[in-house]
Amino acid sequence: MDYIEQTALFLIAIVANWFSALAGGGAGLIQLPILIFMGLPFPLALATHKVATVALGVGATARHLREHHLDRRILLLIVAAGVPGVIAGALFILDVPARQAEIALGLLTLSLALYSWFKPQLGLHKNGRNRSTAGFAVGALVLLLIGFANGALSAGSGLFVTLWLVYWFGLDYKTAVAQTLVAVGLGWNGTGAITMSAMADVQWQWIPALVAGSLVGGYLGAHSSIQAGNLTIKRLYELVTLIVGLKLLLGPL
């Protein structure tokens, strides 16, 4: 690739990861289709995207650590429950056609947007709940299933984690997004990147530009999320989930 194409990849990564860090997921909506459009077959594009998005977690974590609003118990639960699902999903998708799974995931993602929209007070204020052993067990089971989707499709799974944290554990949107970016961005995406790169090829020549853009976009998006109010994040979350859901249903354009 020449320097113009590398610059384009860098800018694309900034935009994709800025939106993801602000809304709590959705980087694959922009970045993955563009990698395919630029000539990479789906498995190669997915593996390359997985490796690059680890930097999203690094950039977002660097910003959120300064605010001291990360919940260690929730972070540990997300990582411990989701990582086995991520590994299983990454291995599953290498040998299974993903179109039917994309349609199902698209319908579920649209349901997230509608659910949040028709619950006007959801996620605007903290209301801690389900912190018992049984509550954490149910939370872990759902996170395991979301982790499987993350490993298999890498398309909006962070959005499911964000809403699950809001719905089940009573987090507000701003706090939920922070937990998602750190745990999913580092724990899940790191696991997915290692698994995918071991099982499939990666376009390593594109990685430096994508990683640099993911770092910058993740940091800027986390900063924007911290500065924004919960209502702004909620509306952006609903917009991103709506677009991701429609994109999954429509498939490659």
Backbone bond lengths (Angstrom), bond angles and torsions (degrees), N, CA, C in turn:
res aa  C-N    CA-C-N  psi(-1)  N-CA   C-N-CA  omega(-1)  CA-C   N-CA-C  phi
1 M - - - 1.463 - - 1.519 109.49 -
2 D 1.345 116.65 141.38 1.456 119.45 175.95 1.526 109.55 -84.39
3 Y 1.341 115.40 177.62 1.464 119.04 -173.50 1.530 111.79 -68.00
4 I 1.340 117.79 -26.71 1.471 119.91 178.26 1.522 110.23 -66.93
5 E 1.320 116.72 -44.13 1.460 120.22 179.05 1.532 111.09 -67.32
6 Q 1.329 117.08 -37.91 1.461 120.33 176.97 1.529 111.02 -63.90
7 T 1.332 116.28 -39.97 1.465 120.33 177.09 1.522 111.02 -64.32
8 A 1.335 116.13 -40.51 1.463 120.25 178.58 1.533 110.52 -62.12
9 L 1.340 116.78 -43.48 1.461 120.31 177.52 1.528 111.01 -61.28
10 F 1.317 116.47 -41.73 1.463 121.70 179.63 1.522 110.92 -60.31
11 L 1.329 116.94 -45.96 1.467 121.27 -178.86 1.526 111.29 -68.89
12 I 1.323 116.82 -39.25 1.460 120.62 177.27 1.529 110.41 -60.95
13 A 1.320 116.17 -43.34 1.463 120.80 -179.66 1.525 111.25 -64.50
14 I 1.327 117.09 -38.32 1.468 119.86 178.23 1.522 110.22 -61.34
15 V 1.330 116.77 -49.61 1.469 121.00 -177.99 1.529 111.02 -62.59
16 A 1.340 116.43 -48.30 1.463 120.44 -177.31 1.522 111.86 -60.96
17 N 1.313 116.00 -43.98 1.460 119.46 -175.55 1.522 112.25 -81.49
18 W 1.313 118.39 -23.73 1.466 120.77 173.25 1.525 109.65 -64.55
19 F 1.342 116.46 -48.13 1.461 119.92 178.02 1.517 111.04 -62.54
20 S 1.321 117.41 -41.56 1.452 121.10 -178.78 1.522 111.53 -63.64
21 A 1.337 116.56 -42.91 1.460 120.48 -178.98 1.522 111.78 -70.14
22 L 1.300 117.57 -27.00 1.461 121.08 179.40 1.527 111.72 -81.86
23 A 1.331 116.76 -39.80 1.465 120.58 -175.01 1.519 113.61 -95.17
24 G 1.342 117.58 -12.67 1.453 119.50 -179.26 1.514 114.05 91.17
25 G 1.322 117.42 24.74 1.458 121.17 177.78 1.515 110.99 146.77
26 G 1.334 116.08 168.78 1.457 120.64 174.94 1.512 115.87 108.30
27 A 1.351 118.95 8.99 1.464 119.97 179.54 1.523 111.73 -60.50
28 G 1.344 115.76 -35.44 1.455 119.42 -179.53 1.521 113.60 -64.99
29 L 1.339 117.08 -21.04 1.464 121.05 178.79 1.520 111.35 -59.15
30 I 1.329 116.13 -40.81 1.460 121.17 -177.23 1.524 111.09 -94.95
31 Q 1.327 115.75 -50.10 1.460 120.40 -168.64 1.518 113.33 -72.13
32 L 1.339 117.31 -46.69 1.465 119.90 -175.79 1.529 112.89 -63.66
33 P 1.348 120.30 -47.75 1.470 119.05 178.07 1.530 113.31 -61.07
34 I 1.338 116.77 -33.93 1.469 119.39 -179.73 1.526 110.48 -68.96
35 L 1.323 117.08 -38.91 1.464 119.57 176.95 1.526 110.40 -61.28
36 I 1.338 116.17 -39.61 1.472 120.31 177.17 1.518 110.12 -67.01
37 F 1.341 116.63 -42.53 1.463 121.25 179.01 1.529 111.26 -61.26
38 M 1.321 116.90 -32.93 1.464 121.08 -179.14 1.518 112.71 -80.37
39 G 1.343 116.99 2.87 1.452 119.57 169.91 1.509 117.01 116.71
40 L 1.337 118.47 0.06 1.463 119.41 -179.58 1.524 110.19 -86.92
41 P 1.323 118.94 134.14 1.471 120.65 172.62 1.525 109.31 -65.29
42 F 1.349 116.49 158.23 1.467 120.43 -172.17 1.526 114.06 -52.85
43 P 1.361 120.48 -50.55 1.475 118.99 -178.16 1.524 112.72 -59.85
44 L 1.341 116.95 -40.16 1.462 120.84 179.70 1.521 111.05 -68.78
45 A 1.344 116.25 -41.28 1.466 120.47 178.41 1.530 110.94 -64.56
46 L 1.338 116.43 -41.82 1.467 120.33 -178.98 1.527 111.19 -64.87
47 A 1.332 117.29 -44.54 1.463 120.66 179.07 1.519 111.08 -63.96
48 T 1.331 116.73 -41.36 1.467 120.62 179.07 1.522 111.04 -65.06
49 H 1.331 115.86 -43.02 1.463 120.95 177.91 1.526 110.93 -61.92
50 K 1.331 117.28 -41.85 1.464 121.95 -179.81 1.522 110.86 -59.11
51 V 1.313 116.25 -47.76 1.465 120.62 -178.80 1.523 110.77 -62.52
52 A 1.333 115.98 -43.24 1.468 119.57 -176.22 1.518 112.66 -68.53
53 T 1.332 118.01 -35.07 1.464 119.77 -173.29 1.525 113.30 -73.86
54 V 1.333 117.87 -9.63 1.461 118.77 172.95 1.529 109.87 -59.26
55 A 1.334 115.72 -34.93 1.465 120.05 179.95 1.528 111.75 -65.45
56 L 1.345 117.58 -26.16 1.465 120.65 174.21 1.523 109.75 -58.28
57 G 1.332 116.46 -46.92 1.456 120.44 178.64 1.513 112.82 -62.87
58 V 1.334 116.64 -37.48 1.469 120.59 179.16 1.527 110.40 -64.72
59 G 1.334 116.19 -48.56 1.464 119.99 -179.59 1.517 112.35 -63.43
60 A 1.333 116.64 -43.67 1.468 120.13 -179.43 1.526 111.15 -67.57
61 T 1.323 116.33 -40.23 1.465 119.86 179.78 1.518 111.12 -62.40
62 A 1.340 116.31 -42.19 1.461 120.20 179.99 1.523 111.52 -56.98
63 R 1.329 117.24 -35.63 1.468 120.35 -179.85 1.524 111.75 -81.53
64 H 1.321 117.99 -43.51 1.462 120.49 -175.95 1.529 112.38 -69.75
65 L 1.313 118.52 -28.48 1.463 120.46 179.03 1.526 111.72 -61.54
66 R 1.319 116.79 -27.77 1.462 120.38 179.81 1.521 112.52 -71.85
67 E 1.335 117.38 -16.85 1.465 120.95 -176.47 1.525 113.15 -95.21
68 H 1.333 118.02 -14.84 1.466 122.58 177.39 1.541 112.68 57.54
69 H 1.330 117.05 38.16 1.463 119.40 178.04 1.528 112.08 -118.44
70 L 1.333 116.91 22.12 1.456 120.36 176.63 1.525 109.75 -88.71
71 D 1.324 116.59 136.65 1.457 123.39 -179.33 1.528 108.19 -98.68
72 R 1.315 117.38 109.67 1.465 121.25 -174.23 1.523 112.17 -62.12
73 R 1.333 118.26 -36.59 1.460 120.15 179.73 1.524 111.32 -64.90
74 I 1.334 115.61 -43.71 1.471 119.75 179.29 1.519 110.42 -66.65
75 L 1.330 117.03 -42.58 1.467 120.47 179.05 1.525 110.83 -60.11
76 L 1.325 117.01 -46.14 1.464 121.01 -179.74 1.519 110.66 -63.06
77 L 1.325 117.10 -40.42 1.466 120.73 179.51 1.524 110.82 -63.07
78 I 1.322 116.96 -45.86 1.468 120.55 -179.43 1.524 110.61 -59.44
79 V 1.325 116.49 -46.24 1.468 120.59 -177.80 1.524 110.90 -68.14
80 A 1.334 116.76 -49.72 1.469 120.37 -175.45 1.525 112.00 -65.08
81 A 1.326 116.57 -39.06 1.470 119.66 -177.94 1.519 111.73 -79.90
82 G 1.331 117.24 -35.55 1.452 120.07 -172.39 1.507 115.84 -85.18
83 V 1.339 117.85 -31.39 1.468 120.58 -174.65 1.528 112.97 -58.60
84 P 1.354 120.89 -44.79 1.471 118.78 176.50 1.529 112.60 -58.79
85 G 1.335 116.76 -37.15 1.458 120.03 177.42 1.516 111.98 -66.48
86 V 1.338 116.44 -38.83 1.465 120.71 178.61 1.525 110.40 -60.81
87 I 1.323 116.83 -45.74 1.466 121.01 -179.65 1.531 110.49 -62.61
88 A 1.333 116.27 -46.78 1.468 120.13 179.54 1.522 111.28 -61.94
89 G 1.340 116.70 -41.97 1.456 120.00 -179.89 1.508 112.83 -65.48
90 A 1.340 116.68 -41.00 1.471 120.54 179.71 1.520 111.12 -64.26
91 L 1.322 117.60 -39.35 1.463 120.83 178.23 1.526 110.70 -71.44
92 F 1.320 116.77 -36.56 1.459 122.34 -178.86 1.526 111.97 -63.66
93 I 1.329 117.05 -44.74 1.463 121.20 -171.28 1.518 112.33 -72.59
94 L 1.344 117.58 -19.27 1.459 119.68 -177.76 1.527 111.83 -67.50
95 D 1.330 116.97 -25.66 1.457 120.17 -175.36 1.526 114.03 -118.55
96 V 1.330 118.03 2.56 1.463 120.78 -174.43 1.530 110.25 -123.78
97 P 1.344 119.00 131.04 1.467 120.63 173.98 1.527 110.36 -57.36
98 A 1.332 115.77 133.62 1.462 119.78 -169.62 1.531 113.88 -97.61
99 R 1.342 118.59 -3.18 1.467 119.22 -170.73 1.531 112.62 -62.44
100 Q 1.320 118.13 -45.88 1.463 119.93 -179.89 1.533 111.28 -63.53
101 A 1.335 115.17 -38.39 1.460 118.77 177.52 1.525 110.56 -65.16
102 E 1.332 117.54 -36.68 1.464 121.25 178.56 1.527 110.71 -63.71
103 I 1.331 117.15 -41.22 1.465 120.77 179.90 1.532 110.13 -63.81
104 A 1.332 115.94 -45.36 1.466 119.60 179.07 1.529 110.66 -62.40
105 L 1.330 115.75 -43.44 1.460 119.81 179.55 1.525 111.07 -66.13
106 G 1.342 116.61 -35.03 1.459 120.16 177.37 1.516 112.31 -62.32
107 L 1.339 116.30 -43.24 1.462 120.35 178.17 1.531 111.17 -64.16
108 L 1.327 116.48 -41.72 1.454 120.11 178.13 1.531 111.58 -64.84
109 T 1.326 115.98 -38.96 1.465 119.92 -179.52 1.528 110.80 -66.46
110 L 1.326 116.81 -41.13 1.464 119.68 175.36 1.523 110.99 -60.72
111 S 1.319 116.33 -35.99 1.462 119.35 179.35 1.535 110.89 -65.56
112 L 1.335 117.11 -30.78 1.467 119.87 176.26 1.524 110.87 -63.16
113 A 1.328 115.40 -46.08 1.467 119.65 -179.96 1.519 110.73 -60.29
114 L 1.332 116.60 -46.12 1.462 120.52 -178.18 1.523 111.41 -66.77
115 Y 1.319 116.32 -40.98 1.468 119.44 -179.57 1.531 110.65 -62.00
116 S 1.325 116.30 -47.28 1.463 119.86 -179.85 1.526 111.06 -64.15
117 W 1.329 116.78 -38.77 1.464 120.95 -178.07 1.528 111.24 -65.25
118 F 1.328 116.26 -41.46 1.468 120.07 -177.05 1.532 113.03 -86.19
119 K 1.319 116.57 4.30 1.471 122.67 172.28 1.532 107.03 -118.03
120 P 1.332 117.54 78.46 1.470 120.96 -170.38 1.523 114.60 -60.07
121 Q 1.321 118.44 -26.34 1.465 120.42 -178.54 1.536 112.58 -95.62
122 L 1.329 116.89 -4.87 1.456 120.53 -176.80 1.526 111.10 -62.59
123 G 1.327 116.28 125.45 1.453 121.53 173.56 1.511 116.29 78.35
124 L 1.324 117.57 5.94 1.463 119.30 179.87 1.526 111.74 -85.14
125 H 1.336 116.09 -22.08 1.458 120.35 179.85 1.525 109.26 -139.34
126 K 1.315 116.30 149.40 1.458 120.88 176.63 1.523 109.99 -72.20
127 N 1.336 114.68 138.52 1.464 120.43 178.74 1.527 107.81 -151.84
128 G 1.339 115.28 72.49 1.453 121.28 -172.83 1.521 113.14 -53.22
129 R 1.335 116.71 131.32 1.465 122.03 179.43 1.526 109.70 -155.68
130 N 1.325 114.57 170.52 1.468 122.14 179.17 1.528 112.55 54.28
131 R 1.327 115.82 44.74 1.472 120.31 178.72 1.530 111.90 -99.81
132 S 1.332 117.35 11.02 1.461 121.46 175.97 1.525 109.51 -79.78
133 T 1.331 116.46 174.30 1.467 120.49 177.61 1.523 111.07 -59.81
134 A 1.341 116.42 -43.87 1.468 120.02 178.66 1.523 111.07 -64.71
135 G 1.328 116.71 -39.33 1.459 120.62 179.20 1.516 111.99 -63.27
136 F 1.324 116.48 -43.07 1.463 120.00 178.08 1.528 111.19 -68.05
137 A 1.333 117.38 -33.24 1.467 120.81 179.66 1.530 110.92 -65.65
138 V 1.333 116.85 -45.37 1.468 120.42 177.19 1.528 110.17 -64.59
139 G 1.325 115.91 -43.16 1.459 119.58 178.03 1.512 111.67 -58.72
140 A 1.340 117.14 -41.31 1.460 121.80 -179.74 1.522 111.54 -65.58
141 L 1.335 117.18 -39.99 1.465 120.73 -179.18 1.526 111.05 -61.86
142 V 1.314 116.38 -45.41 1.470 119.94 179.29 1.522 110.41 -66.26
143 L 1.323 117.99 -39.65 1.466 120.94 178.40 1.531 111.07 -64.20
144 L 1.327 117.28 -33.65 1.466 120.77 175.33 1.524 110.54 -60.89
145 L 1.329 116.69 -44.17 1.471 121.07 179.81 1.525 111.01 -66.74
146 I 1.328 116.65 -40.44 1.465 119.70 177.80 1.526 110.03 -65.72
147 G 1.332 116.63 -37.23 1.459 120.61 177.28 1.519 111.58 -60.18
148 F 1.331 116.53 -38.59 1.465 120.31 177.18 1.530 110.22 -60.27
149 A 1.333 116.57 -43.90 1.471 120.55 178.45 1.523 110.70 -63.82
150 N 1.323 116.82 -37.14 1.462 120.48 178.32 1.524 110.86 -62.72
151 G 1.325 116.27 -46.10 1.453 119.56 -179.48 1.511 113.11 -67.05
152 A 1.333 116.23 -33.74 1.459 120.45 -174.55 1.523 113.27 -82.19
153 L 1.349 117.18 -41.10 1.458 118.99 -168.43 1.530 114.20 -122.96
154 S 1.318 118.63 -26.82 1.458 122.13 179.88 1.521 111.31 52.37
155 A 1.308 117.91 42.06 1.465 121.31 -178.19 1.519 109.73 -134.02
156 G 1.306 116.15 87.33 1.452 120.16 173.01 1.508 115.72 84.06
157 S 1.342 118.55 10.45 1.462 119.46 -178.45 1.527 111.82 -64.78
158 G 1.335 116.93 -31.32 1.459 119.56 176.49 1.516 112.19 -61.36
159 L 1.323 116.60 -29.55 1.463 120.88 177.76 1.527 110.77 -65.50
160 F 1.337 116.79 -35.93 1.462 120.53 177.28 1.530 110.30 -66.77
161 V 1.341 116.40 -41.51 1.463 119.91 179.56 1.525 109.93 -62.47
162 T 1.324 116.95 -44.82 1.465 120.71 -179.02 1.528 111.23 -58.12
163 L 1.329 117.24 -49.16 1.464 119.50 -178.30 1.526 111.43 -68.81
164 W 1.327 117.29 -35.11 1.457 119.89 178.59 1.535 110.79 -63.68
165 L 1.321 116.88 -40.24 1.466 120.43 178.20 1.534 110.76 -65.33
166 V 1.331 115.94 -37.45 1.466 120.13 177.78 1.522 110.24 -68.06
167 Y 1.323 115.67 -48.41 1.473 120.21 -174.84 1.529 112.11 -70.92
168 W 1.332 117.11 -49.35 1.460 119.63 -169.55 1.534 112.94 -85.71
169 F 1.329 116.11 -42.22 1.461 119.18 -176.01 1.528 113.56 -100.10
170 G 1.336 116.88 -1.77 1.451 120.44 174.53 1.512 115.31 73.98
171 L 1.335 117.89 25.32 1.459 120.36 177.33 1.522 109.89 -77.13
172 D 1.316 117.30 152.61 1.457 119.56 168.95 1.528 108.01 -79.83
173 Y 1.340 116.30 166.36 1.463 120.13 -173.55 1.526 112.04 -61.24
174 K 1.323 117.36 -42.08 1.464 120.05 -177.02 1.525 111.02 -61.41
175 T 1.330 117.07 -45.02 1.460 120.96 179.94 1.522 111.29 -69.73
176 A 1.332 117.00 -39.46 1.468 120.61 179.52 1.520 111.37 -63.12
177 V 1.323 116.72 -42.48 1.466 120.62 178.71 1.520 110.44 -60.61
178 A 1.334 117.46 -40.77 1.465 121.14 179.87 1.524 110.98 -61.51
179 Q 1.340 117.26 -46.34 1.462 120.33 179.72 1.532 110.66 -63.20
180 T 1.331 116.35 -41.97 1.462 120.65 -179.21 1.515 111.81 -61.55
181 L 1.322 116.25 -46.54 1.464 119.64 -175.94 1.520 111.89 -63.79
182 V 1.321 116.40 -40.15 1.459 119.68 -178.01 1.529 110.76 -73.72
183 A 1.337 117.35 -52.63 1.468 120.86 -175.02 1.527 112.35 -71.26
184 V 1.337 116.43 -45.91 1.463 119.86 179.82 1.522 110.49 -75.45
185 G 1.341 116.27 -44.39 1.458 120.11 -177.70 1.519 113.31 -60.92
186 L 1.325 116.61 -41.10 1.464 120.25 -179.68 1.535 111.68 -94.29
187 G 1.338 116.70 -56.48 1.460 120.09 -174.40 1.517 114.14 -67.33
188 W 1.337 116.04 -56.37 1.463 119.64 -176.24 1.524 111.90 -71.85
189 N 1.335 116.82 -49.67 1.463 118.76 -177.43 1.527 111.56 -66.55
190 G 1.338 116.46 -34.27 1.461 118.77 176.10 1.517 111.53 -63.70
191 T 1.329 116.68 -43.62 1.460 121.11 177.64 1.527 111.17 -63.96
192 G 1.346 115.35 -44.93 1.464 119.33 178.87 1.518 112.12 -62.55
193 A 1.332 116.63 -38.38 1.458 120.75 -179.98 1.523 111.14 -64.76
194 I 1.331 116.62 -43.83 1.468 120.27 179.30 1.526 110.54 -64.53
195 T 1.338 116.32 -44.69 1.465 120.65 -178.45 1.522 111.44 -64.91
196 M 1.342 115.87 -47.97 1.463 119.50 -177.71 1.521 111.69 -66.62
197 S 1.341 117.64 -41.29 1.464 120.06 -178.14 1.526 111.36 -68.25
198 A 1.342 117.03 -25.71 1.466 120.26 177.05 1.527 111.95 -77.70
199 M 1.353 116.28 -27.14 1.457 120.78 -174.34 1.530 113.76 -105.37
200 A 1.342 117.08 -18.18 1.466 120.45 -176.26 1.525 109.50 -139.91
201 D 1.322 115.84 163.12 1.462 120.47 179.02 1.523 111.01 -73.42
202 V 1.327 115.94 153.45 1.458 123.34 176.16 1.528 108.15 -126.44
203 Q 1.313 117.36 139.03 1.463 121.93 177.48 1.535 107.81 -81.99
204 W 1.336 115.62 81.08 1.465 120.50 -171.06 1.523 113.00 -64.59
205 Q 1.346 117.58 -25.95 1.467 119.40 179.36 1.525 112.09 -64.96
206 W 1.342 116.88 -23.23 1.464 120.39 -178.99 1.530 112.58 -91.59
207 I 1.314 116.62 -13.59 1.465 120.96 -172.76 1.530 114.17 -62.21
208 P 1.351 120.16 -44.41 1.477 118.46 -177.51 1.525 113.78 -55.96
209 A 1.328 117.58 -45.14 1.463 120.63 -179.64 1.519 111.10 -67.28
210 L 1.340 116.37 -40.91 1.468 120.03 -179.95 1.528 111.64 -67.75
211 V 1.316 117.02 -40.09 1.463 120.93 179.63 1.526 110.38 -66.36
212 A 1.326 116.64 -44.58 1.469 119.87 179.42 1.528 110.80 -61.20
213 G 1.339 116.58 -43.38 1.464 120.20 178.36 1.513 112.40 -66.45
214 S 1.344 116.87 -36.49 1.461 120.59 178.71 1.527 111.42 -66.91
215 L 1.323 116.90 -39.39 1.462 120.97 177.08 1.524 111.37 -61.19
216 V 1.331 115.20 -49.69 1.465 119.90 -179.10 1.516 110.85 -65.55
217 G 1.333 116.93 -47.45 1.458 120.76 -179.01 1.516 112.22 -63.68
218 G 1.344 117.12 -40.13 1.457 120.37 178.78 1.521 112.10 -63.23
219 Y 1.321 116.87 -42.47 1.469 120.78 179.91 1.529 110.89 -66.98
220 L 1.345 116.03 -46.61 1.466 119.55 -178.85 1.527 111.40 -65.82
221 G 1.327 116.81 -39.38 1.460 120.04 179.23 1.512 111.60 -66.22
222 A 1.343 116.89 -41.05 1.463 120.25 177.04 1.524 110.60 -63.06
223 H 1.325 116.80 -40.76 1.464 120.57 177.85 1.531 110.69 -62.43
224 S 1.332 116.61 -43.56 1.466 120.63 178.85 1.518 110.89 -63.60
225 S 1.339 116.59 -39.15 1.460 120.75 179.25 1.524 111.10 -63.53
226 I 1.317 117.03 -40.62 1.463 121.38 179.92 1.522 110.63 -65.65
227 Q 1.328 116.43 -38.73 1.463 120.80 -178.03 1.528 112.06 -75.90
228 A 1.325 117.44 -27.79 1.463 121.00 -175.85 1.521 110.82 -79.74
229 G 1.316 116.42 158.95 1.459 121.69 174.87 1.517 110.84 -84.98
230 N 1.337 115.88 165.88 1.459 120.30 -178.84 1.527 112.70 -61.87
231 L 1.335 117.30 -35.12 1.463 119.61 -179.53 1.523 110.61 -65.90
232 T 1.327 117.35 -41.16 1.469 120.86 177.89 1.517 110.62 -61.95
233 I 1.344 116.79 -45.73 1.459 120.58 179.62 1.525 110.53 -64.19
234 K 1.322 116.62 -40.14 1.471 121.19 178.85 1.521 110.86 -59.95
235 R 1.326 117.53 -46.14 1.466 120.82 -179.21 1.538 111.04 -66.80
236 L 1.324 116.77 -40.23 1.464 119.41 177.73 1.520 110.31 -66.23
237 Y 1.318 116.71 -39.70 1.461 121.19 176.53 1.527 110.46 -57.74
238 E 1.326 116.77 -45.91 1.464 121.06 -179.47 1.519 111.38 -64.24
239 L 1.339 116.65 -38.39 1.463 120.32 178.22 1.522 111.26 -65.71
240 V 1.321 116.56 -46.49 1.462 120.62 -178.52 1.525 110.94 -64.88
241 T 1.332 117.65 -43.61 1.472 119.02 178.67 1.524 111.77 -63.11
242 L 1.326 116.62 -37.30 1.466 120.17 177.33 1.531 110.85 -62.03
243 I 1.327 116.50 -46.47 1.469 120.96 -178.31 1.525 111.03 -67.59
244 V 1.345 116.53 -43.31 1.462 120.24 178.66 1.526 110.60 -60.89
245 G 1.333 116.89 -44.28 1.454 120.52 179.76 1.516 112.41 -60.83
246 L 1.327 116.43 -46.05 1.465 120.48 178.86 1.527 111.54 -63.48
247 K 1.331 115.56 -40.06 1.477 119.36 179.80 1.529 110.69 -63.83
248 L 1.316 117.46 -41.26 1.459 120.15 178.92 1.528 111.34 -65.10
249 L 1.329 116.95 -37.99 1.461 119.76 179.43 1.525 112.31 -69.85
250 L 1.331 116.06 -38.84 1.466 120.38 -178.18 1.520 112.05 -74.77
251 G 1.342 116.65 -29.86 1.458 120.60 -179.93 1.507 111.32 77.26
252 P 1.343 117.77 -169.07 1.470 121.88 -179.44 1.509 111.41 -60.18
253 L 1.341 115.87 134.32 1.465 120.24 178.74 1.510 110.77 -93.30
